Amino acid sequence: MDPQGAVAGGAPAGGFDPWRYRDESGVTDADLTGYKVEALDGSIGKIDKASHSVDDSYLVVDTGPWIFGKKVMLPAGTVDRVDHDDQKVYVDRDKDQIKAAPEYDESSHSDPTYREQLGGYYGERHSATPPNSAGGAIL
């Protein structure tokens, strides 16, 4: 793989970077606000806010009744692909993984400790093996 895919801090090319959209995801600089979000096992809500900041990108998803009206913050690295025609963002995590993530708090979403905790949570659950192949995703 191209050395430009290397993650800052010495991670190998192609490593998981929670705060950057994958080049192949199709996000570009589109406004994703209002897009529906699809987990591996179904819909989880709509995007309330989307950040495109360099090395600091994320989605805030309003889960509606799915998690009793709470919001969740998904690091950009969880975005697998975007279907702009259907206005859907597909993430490579399942509902249980998202529901068990550190709780989103709008007042501390930019706090480095919270972001490190959230990035670590999703990084631990990242797998280089696609979820539909033999072996499955790491849980």
Secondary structure, DSSP 8 states (H G I E B T S, - for coil): --GGG-BTTTB-TT---TTS--GGG--TT---TT-EEEETTEEEEEEEEE---TT--EEEEE-GGGGTT-EEEEEGGGEEEEETTTTEEEESS-HHHHHTS----TTTTT-HHHHHHHHHHHHHT--SS-TTSTT----
